Amino acid sequence: MRQTHEPQTDEPRPDEPKPRQSNPRQSNPRQSKPRQEPPRQLHRPGAPGDTFGDPSAAALRSATVARLRGAHRAGVRRATLVTCVLVLMLLALLVTSVLLGGVKRIPAGDILPAAFGLRTGLADYVIFRIRMPRALAALLAGGLFGLAGALYQRLLRNPLATPDIVGISAGAGAGATTMLLFAPAVPFGASLAGLGGAFALVAMVLALSRRRGTMDTYRLILVGIGLSGVCTAYVNYLFTVAGQHGIAQVMRWLVGSVNDATWEGVSTLAGALAVCGLCAALLGRSLGSIALGDQLAQGLGTRVGGARIAALLVGAAAAALATSVTGPIGFVSLISGPIAVRLVGADRSIALAVPIGAVIVLGADVLAQHGPLISPVPTGVLTALLGAPYFVWLILRRRQGATA
C-alpha cells in the first residue's frame, strides 16, 4: 500500500479548535487593575502630631524670637553707650593734650581759633603747628593700630595674631627706616616704603605658613616672629652703614613717638583710616562667617581665600601707614581688640577697636608729656609698659588652658 503524505500547511483544520489568544492585560491578574495611589492629605495646621500649630511650640518660638530681638537691642544700646563714652574721653584727652603746659602766654580767646589755623604768631606756632598735629597724629595712629589688631585677631581667631607680633609692623619699620636713612627728602617716601615692606612680609608669611594647602594659624605666628627677627637684624645692619645724624633721628622714630608729627603725616593717617575703615566694614560679613569655620563659611557663599587675603592686606596697610608716621608703637593692636570684645562682643569689636586704640595712644602721649616722674618719654615706652604685662599674662593663660 502506498502511503500518501499530505502537504503540511500552517492553516488550521476545520475540525481543530482554535487556540486562545492570550491577552497581555489579562495574563497577569495583578496588572489587570490600575494602581491606585492613596489620596494626598492636605497639611492642616493643628493636626495630630504636627508641632507647627501647637500652641506651646508657637509660644516657644515667639519667646525665642523676642529674646533674640531683646538681646540685639541690648547689644546696640551697649555699643552706643560705650562709643559715646569713648568719644567723650577722646575729646577730653584732645583738649588736655593741646592745653596742658606751655600755653600760659597765649590769650584764652586765641586758643580755639588758633586750633583751626585762624591766628598768627605764638598762638599759631604753639597750637596749630605743634600741639594739634601731635594730638591728631596720636589719635589717628591709635585708631589704625586698633583696627589692624582687631582685623587680625578676628580673622585668625587668635588674640596673639596681631601685626606687631606677626611681624607686619617690623616689615613696615624696615621699609620706612631704609627710606628715612637714605632718601629722607622723598615726598611720602616713608609711607610708601613702609607699605611695601608690610605687603612683602605678608606675602612671605602666607607662603611659609601654608601646610597641605591650608593656612595654619599657629605656624603663621611662628613664621611672623621669625621674620620679625630678620627685619630687626636688617635695621641693625642699616645703622652700621648710615650717618650719625640719620641714626639719631631714626632711633627716636623706632621707639614710637608722635613728637615730630606734621600736618602731612596727619593727612596720611586720616586718609588711611578712612580707606581702611571702609574696607574693614565691607569685609565685616565675610569675617563673621569665617569665624564660624572655613567649611561653614564656604557653605554660606563666602569666598574664604579672597576674604582672608583682603583682610590681611587691609590690616597690613593700616599698621604700615600708622608705623610710617609715628613709628612702631607697640602693643596697641594687641590690647585694643580684646578690650573691645569684652565691652561689646566679637561681632562689633572691629568697629569699637578704633576709638579704643585712639584713647590708648592719645592717653599714653599725654602721660608721656606731662606724667609725674616719667615725662618726657616717647609714647611707645608707655604703651610697652602697659602691653608687655598683658602679653605675658595672655601667654600664661593660654599655656594653662593647654595643659588643663
Buried (B, 14 or more C-beta within 10 A) or exposed (E): EEEEEEEEEEEEEEEEEEEEEEEEEEEEEEEEEEEEEEEEEEEEEEEEEEEEEBEEEEEEEEEEEEEEEEEEEEBEEBBEEBBEEBEEBBEBBBEBBBBEEEBEEBEEEBBEBBBEEEBEEBBBBBBBBBBBBBBBBBBBBBBBBBBBBBBBBBBBEBBBBBBBBBBBBBBBBBBBBBBBBBEEEEEBBBBBBBBBBBBBBBBBBBEBBBEEEEBEBEBBBBBBBEBBEBBBEBBEEBBEEBEEEBEEBBEBBBBBBBBBBBBEBBBBBBEBBEBBBEBBEEBBEBBBBBBEEBEEBBEBEBEBEEBBBBBBBBBBBBBBBBBBBBBBBBBBBBBBBBBBBEBBEBBBBBBBBBBBBBBBBBBBBBBBBBEEEEEEBBBBBBBBBBBEEBBEEBEEEEEEEEEE
